Protein backbone atom coordinates (compact mmCIF):
# COMPACT_ATOMS: atom_id res chain seq x y z
CA UNK A 1 0.00 0.00 0.00
CA UNK A 2 1.88 3.04 -1.26
CA UNK A 3 -0.73 5.82 -0.99
CA UNK A 4 -1.50 7.64 2.21
CA UNK A 5 -4.66 6.19 3.83
CA UNK A 6 -7.79 8.32 3.61
CA UNK A 7 -9.36 9.60 6.82
CA UNK A 8 -12.37 7.30 6.44
CA UNK A 9 -9.96 4.34 6.42
CA UNK A 10 -8.49 5.45 9.73
CA UNK A 11 -11.44 6.76 11.74
CA UNK A 12 -15.08 5.82 11.97
CA UNK A 13 -16.07 9.49 12.35
CA UNK A 14 -15.12 12.69 14.19
CA UNK A 15 -16.99 13.77 17.32
CA UNK A 16 -16.69 17.34 18.59
CA UNK A 17 -17.26 18.37 22.21
CA UNK A 18 -18.91 20.08 23.97
CA UNK A 19 -22.21 19.06 22.42
CA UNK A 20 -25.68 18.37 23.81
CA UNK A 21 -26.06 14.88 22.30
CA UNK A 22 -23.00 13.27 23.98
CA UNK A 23 -23.83 15.23 27.14
CA UNK A 24 -27.26 13.56 27.25
CA UNK A 25 -25.77 10.13 26.51
CA UNK A 26 -23.25 10.57 29.31
CA UNK A 27 -26.01 11.54 31.74
CA UNK A 28 -27.88 8.33 30.89
CA UNK A 29 -24.88 6.23 31.99
CA UNK A 30 -26.08 5.52 35.52
CA UNK A 31 -24.11 3.56 38.07
CA UNK A 32 -20.73 4.67 36.70
CA UNK A 33 -20.23 7.86 38.70
CA UNK A 34 -16.81 6.81 40.05
CA UNK A 35 -15.51 5.92 36.58
CA UNK A 36 -16.95 9.11 35.09
CA UNK A 37 -15.33 11.33 37.71
CA UNK A 38 -11.96 9.59 37.65
CA UNK A 39 -11.73 9.45 33.86
CA UNK A 40 -12.69 13.11 33.46
CA UNK A 41 -9.96 14.11 35.94
CA UNK A 42 -7.31 11.90 34.33
CA UNK A 43 -8.06 13.11 30.81
CA UNK A 44 -8.24 16.70 32.01
CA UNK A 45 -4.70 16.44 33.41
CA UNK A 46 -3.38 14.66 30.32
CA UNK A 47 -4.72 17.13 27.78
CA UNK A 48 -4.55 20.32 29.84
CA UNK A 49 -1.80 20.19 32.50
CA UNK A 50 -2.22 23.93 33.12
CA UNK A 51 -5.24 23.05 35.25
CA UNK A 52 -3.06 21.06 37.65
CA UNK A 53 -0.54 23.88 37.82
CA UNK A 54 -3.32 26.30 38.80
CA UNK A 55 -4.55 23.91 41.51
CA UNK A 56 -1.03 23.55 42.91
CA UNK A 57 -0.49 27.31 42.93
CA UNK A 58 -3.61 27.72 45.06
CA UNK A 59 -3.12 24.83 47.46
CA UNK A 60 0.51 23.59 47.29
CA UNK A 61 3.02 26.21 46.17
CA UNK A 62 6.45 24.70 45.57
CA UNK A 63 5.08 21.27 44.68
CA UNK A 64 6.82 21.14 41.28
CA UNK A 65 8.47 17.73 41.86
CA UNK A 66 5.07 16.23 42.69
CA UNK A 67 3.45 17.83 39.65
CA UNK A 68 6.24 16.59 37.40
CA UNK A 69 5.66 13.05 38.64
CA UNK A 70 1.93 13.26 37.94
CA UNK A 71 2.34 14.88 34.52
CA UNK A 72 5.09 12.51 33.38
CA UNK A 73 2.59 9.70 32.90
CA UNK A 74 1.99 8.56 29.31
CA UNK A 75 -1.22 9.87 27.69
CA UNK A 76 -3.00 6.51 27.76
CA UNK A 77 -6.01 5.25 29.75
CA UNK A 78 -7.38 1.70 29.48
CA UNK A 79 -11.04 0.91 30.14
CA UNK A 80 -11.35 -2.81 30.85
CA UNK A 81 -14.21 -5.06 31.86
CA UNK A 82 -17.10 -7.29 30.97
CA UNK A 83 -19.25 -6.91 27.86
CA UNK A 84 -22.15 -4.49 28.16
CA UNK A 85 -20.65 -2.68 31.14
CA UNK A 86 -20.63 0.80 29.58
CA UNK A 87 -16.94 1.10 28.62
CA UNK A 88 -17.40 2.19 25.01
CA UNK A 89 -20.36 4.47 25.73
CA UNK A 90 -18.35 6.23 28.43
CA UNK A 91 -15.32 6.50 26.15
CA UNK A 92 -17.45 8.06 23.39
CA UNK A 93 -19.11 10.63 25.66
CA UNK A 94 -16.62 11.54 28.42
CA UNK A 95 -15.01 14.09 26.11
CA UNK A 96 -18.02 16.32 26.65
CA UNK A 97 -17.44 16.38 30.42
CA UNK A 98 -13.74 17.07 29.92
CA UNK A 99 -14.43 19.86 27.42
CA UNK A 100 -16.80 21.58 29.86
CA UNK A 101 -14.49 20.93 32.82
CA UNK A 102 -11.41 22.36 31.09
CA UNK A 103 -13.33 24.95 29.02
CA UNK A 104 -11.75 23.82 25.75
CA UNK A 105 -12.94 22.17 22.53
CA UNK A 106 -12.12 18.48 22.18
CA UNK A 107 -12.20 16.22 19.13
CA UNK A 108 -12.68 12.46 19.46
CA UNK A 109 -11.18 10.25 16.74
CA UNK A 110 -12.52 6.67 17.01
CA UNK A 111 -10.00 4.39 15.30
CA UNK A 112 -11.66 2.14 12.75
CA UNK A 113 -11.15 -1.60 13.15
CA UNK A 114 -10.27 -1.60 9.47
CA UNK A 115 -6.99 -0.07 10.63
CA UNK A 116 -5.88 -3.67 11.18
CA UNK A 117 -5.73 -3.93 7.41
CA UNK A 118 -6.00 -7.12 5.41
CA UNK A 119 -2.81 -8.72 6.66
CA UNK A 120 -0.63 -7.51 3.79
CA UNK A 121 2.98 -6.87 4.73
CA UNK A 122 3.36 -3.42 6.27
CA UNK A 123 -0.32 -2.50 5.92
CA UNK A 124 -1.33 -2.53 9.60
CA UNK A 125 1.83 -0.65 10.56
CA UNK A 126 1.22 2.01 7.92
CA UNK A 127 -2.42 2.46 8.89
CA UNK A 128 -1.64 2.82 12.60
CA UNK A 129 1.27 5.15 11.89
CA UNK A 130 -0.99 7.28 9.69
CA UNK A 131 -3.63 7.42 12.44
CA UNK A 132 -1.07 8.67 14.94
CA UNK A 133 0.37 11.08 12.35
CA UNK A 134 -3.07 12.65 11.98
CA UNK A 135 -3.62 12.76 15.75
CA UNK A 136 -0.22 14.39 16.33
CA UNK A 137 -0.81 16.94 13.55
CA UNK A 138 -4.21 17.90 14.93
CA UNK A 139 -2.92 18.15 18.51
CA UNK A 140 0.16 20.15 17.45
CA UNK A 141 -2.11 22.89 16.08
CA UNK A 142 -3.69 23.21 19.51
CA UNK A 143 -0.46 23.57 21.49
CA UNK A 144 0.64 27.15 22.09
CA UNK A 145 4.06 28.50 22.97
CA UNK A 146 2.74 29.70 26.34
CA UNK A 147 1.69 26.16 27.23
CA UNK A 148 -1.99 27.07 27.44
CA UNK A 149 -4.09 24.46 25.67
CA UNK A 150 -6.45 25.77 22.99
CA UNK A 151 -8.12 22.39 22.54
CA UNK A 152 -7.38 18.68 22.63
CA UNK A 153 -7.65 15.43 20.69
CA UNK A 154 -8.65 12.01 22.04
CA UNK A 155 -7.87 8.90 20.00
CA UNK A 156 -10.30 6.10 20.86
CA UNK A 157 -9.33 2.47 20.28
CA UNK A 158 -12.27 0.14 20.88
CA UNK A 159 -11.70 -3.63 21.03
CA UNK A 160 -8.10 -2.69 21.74
CA UNK A 161 -6.89 -6.29 21.98
CA UNK A 162 -7.49 -6.54 18.21
CA UNK A 163 -4.83 -3.85 17.72
CA UNK A 164 -2.44 -4.23 20.65
CA UNK A 165 -2.46 -7.95 21.44
CA UNK A 166 0.50 -9.21 23.42
CA UNK A 167 3.61 -9.86 21.34
CA UNK A 168 4.35 -12.74 23.73
CA UNK A 169 1.57 -14.79 22.11
CA UNK A 170 3.25 -17.67 20.27
CA UNK A 171 0.79 -17.67 17.35
CA UNK A 172 1.12 -13.95 16.71
CA UNK A 173 1.86 -13.04 13.10
CA UNK A 174 4.87 -10.86 12.30
CA UNK A 175 2.63 -8.18 10.81
CA UNK A 176 0.63 -7.99 14.05
CA UNK A 177 3.85 -7.63 16.06
CA UNK A 178 4.93 -4.77 13.82
CA UNK A 179 1.53 -3.14 14.32
CA UNK A 180 1.87 -3.28 18.11
CA UNK A 181 5.32 -1.70 17.79
CA UNK A 182 3.79 1.10 15.70
CA UNK A 183 1.08 1.61 18.30
CA UNK A 184 3.61 1.92 21.12
CA UNK A 185 5.69 4.37 19.09
CA UNK A 186 2.57 6.45 18.52
CA UNK A 187 1.83 6.72 22.24
CA UNK A 188 5.44 7.65 22.93
CA UNK A 189 5.35 10.35 20.21
CA UNK A 190 2.41 12.07 21.89
CA UNK A 191 4.07 11.78 25.31
CA UNK A 192 7.47 13.05 24.21
CA UNK A 193 6.00 16.03 22.38
CA UNK A 194 3.78 16.87 25.38
CA UNK A 195 0.80 17.40 23.11
CA UNK A 196 -2.78 18.08 24.22
CA UNK A 197 -3.84 14.58 23.24
CA UNK A 198 -4.69 11.29 24.90
CA UNK A 199 -5.44 7.72 23.86
CA UNK A 200 -8.41 5.79 25.27
CA UNK A 201 -8.42 2.00 24.88
CA UNK A 202 -11.44 -0.23 25.57
CA UNK A 203 -11.07 -4.00 25.95
CA UNK A 204 -12.86 -7.06 27.30
CA UNK A 205 -9.50 -8.84 27.50
CA UNK A 206 -7.11 -6.81 29.60
CA UNK A 207 -4.73 -9.76 29.94
CA UNK A 208 -4.47 -9.95 26.15
CA UNK A 209 -2.95 -6.48 25.83
CA UNK A 210 0.77 -6.28 25.27
CA UNK A 211 2.64 -5.72 28.58
CA UNK A 212 4.44 -2.68 27.14
CA UNK A 213 1.07 -1.10 26.34
CA UNK A 214 -0.28 -1.82 29.82
CA UNK A 215 2.85 -0.37 31.43
CA UNK A 216 2.25 2.89 29.58
CA UNK A 217 -1.28 3.32 30.90
CA UNK A 218 -1.69 6.31 33.20
CA UNK A 219 -4.60 4.37 34.67
CA UNK A 220 -6.67 1.23 34.11
CA UNK A 221 -10.36 1.67 34.93
CA UNK A 222 -12.24 -1.57 35.52
CA UNK A 223 -15.91 -2.08 34.76
CA UNK A 224 -18.17 -4.80 36.15
CA UNK A 225 -21.83 -5.75 36.09
CA UNK A 226 -24.23 -3.54 38.06
CA UNK A 227 -24.89 -4.47 41.68
CA UNK A 228 -28.25 -4.37 43.43
CA UNK A 229 -28.20 -0.60 44.04
CA UNK A 230 -27.21 0.17 40.46
CA UNK A 231 -29.87 -2.11 39.00
CA UNK A 232 -32.47 -0.68 41.40
CA UNK A 233 -31.67 2.84 40.28
CA UNK A 234 -31.86 2.02 36.56
CA UNK A 235 -35.11 0.09 36.92
CA UNK A 236 -36.88 2.44 39.32
CA UNK A 237 -35.95 5.59 37.43
CA UNK A 238 -37.48 4.14 34.24
CA UNK A 239 -40.41 2.13 35.58
CA UNK A 240 -41.77 3.99 38.62
CA UNK A 241 -42.95 6.92 36.42
CA UNK A 242 -45.18 4.48 34.50
CA UNK A 243 -46.76 3.07 37.64
CA UNK A 244 -44.57 0.09 38.58
CA UNK A 245 -44.59 -0.17 42.37
CA UNK A 246 -41.77 -0.76 44.83
CA UNK A 247 -42.53 -4.45 45.36
CA UNK A 248 -42.30 -5.17 41.64
CA UNK A 249 -39.12 -3.08 41.37
CA UNK A 250 -37.52 -5.19 44.10
CA UNK A 251 -38.63 -8.36 42.33
CA UNK A 252 -37.04 -7.06 39.13
CA UNK A 253 -33.81 -6.26 40.99
CA UNK A 254 -33.71 -9.87 42.22
CA UNK A 255 -34.60 -11.30 38.80
CA UNK A 256 -31.83 -9.37 37.08
CA UNK A 257 -29.14 -10.38 39.57
CA UNK A 258 -27.35 -13.67 40.20
CA UNK A 259 -29.77 -16.52 40.85
CA UNK A 260 -28.78 -19.17 43.39
CA UNK A 261 -28.56 -22.59 41.83
CA UNK A 262 -29.07 -21.19 38.33
CA UNK A 263 -26.40 -18.61 37.45
CA UNK A 264 -23.68 -16.72 39.29
CA UNK A 265 -23.93 -13.55 37.17
CA UNK A 266 -26.56 -10.89 36.73
CA UNK A 267 -27.64 -8.67 33.88
CA UNK A 268 -25.25 -6.18 32.28
CA UNK A 269 -26.21 -2.52 31.94
CA UNK A 270 -26.97 -3.10 28.27
CA UNK A 271 -29.06 -6.18 29.08
CA UNK A 272 -31.30 -3.95 31.18
CA UNK A 273 -31.44 -0.85 29.00
CA UNK A 274 -31.31 -2.40 25.53
CA UNK A 275 -33.14 -5.69 26.06
CA UNK A 276 -35.24 -5.88 29.22
CA UNK A 277 -36.83 -2.43 29.32
CA UNK A 278 -37.70 -2.42 25.59
CA UNK A 279 -39.13 -5.95 25.97
CA UNK A 280 -41.38 -4.79 28.81
CA UNK A 281 -42.68 -1.88 26.72
CA UNK A 282 -43.20 -3.94 23.56
CA UNK A 283 -45.05 -6.61 25.53
CA UNK A 284 -47.65 -4.03 26.58
CA UNK A 285 -47.77 -1.93 23.41
CA UNK A 286 -50.15 -0.99 21.83
CA UNK A 287 -53.23 -2.22 23.69
CA UNK A 288 -52.51 -2.12 27.44
CA UNK A 289 -50.38 -0.41 30.07
CA UNK A 290 -47.14 -1.81 31.43
CA UNK A 291 -47.83 -4.29 34.20
CA UNK A 292 -45.46 -4.99 37.09
CA UNK A 293 -46.22 -8.68 37.40
CA UNK A 294 -45.74 -9.22 33.68
CA UNK A 295 -42.50 -7.21 33.78
CA UNK A 296 -41.09 -9.55 36.44
CA UNK A 297 -42.10 -12.58 34.36
CA UNK A 298 -40.27 -11.16 31.33
CA UNK A 299 -37.16 -10.53 33.42
CA UNK A 300 -37.18 -14.08 34.82
CA UNK A 301 -37.51 -15.56 31.33
CA UNK A 302 -34.69 -13.46 29.86
CA UNK A 303 -31.14 -14.88 29.82
CA UNK A 304 -28.40 -12.32 30.57
CA UNK A 305 -25.33 -12.01 28.37
CA UNK A 306 -22.75 -14.64 29.43
CA UNK A 307 -19.66 -13.19 31.13
CA UNK A 308 -16.51 -12.78 29.09
CA UNK A 309 -13.70 -14.71 30.77
CA UNK A 310 -10.41 -12.84 30.48
CA UNK A 311 -7.67 -15.35 31.26
CA UNK A 312 -4.34 -16.55 29.92
CA UNK A 313 -6.06 -19.68 28.63
CA UNK A 314 -8.61 -17.69 26.66
CA UNK A 315 -5.80 -15.55 25.28
CA UNK A 316 -3.96 -18.59 23.96
CA UNK A 317 -7.12 -20.34 22.78
CA UNK A 318 -9.63 -17.64 21.87
CA UNK A 319 -13.18 -18.84 21.41
Secondary structure, 3 states (H helix, E strand, C coil): CCCCCCHHHHEEEEEEECCHHHHHHHHCCCCCHHHHHHHHHHHHHHHCCHHHHHHHHHHCCCCHHHHHHHHCCCCEEEEEECCCCCHHHHHHHHHHHHHHHHCCEEEEEEECHHHHCCCCCCHHHHHHHHHHHHHHHHHHHHECCCCCECEEEEEEECCHHHCCECCCCCCCCHHHHHHHHHHHHHHHHHHHHCCCEEEEEEECCHHHECHHHHHCCCEEEEECCCCHHHHHHHHHHHHHHHCCCHHHHHHHHHHCCCECCCECCCCCHHHHHHHHHHHHHHHHCCCCCCCHHHHHHHHHHCCCCCCCCCCHHHHHCCC
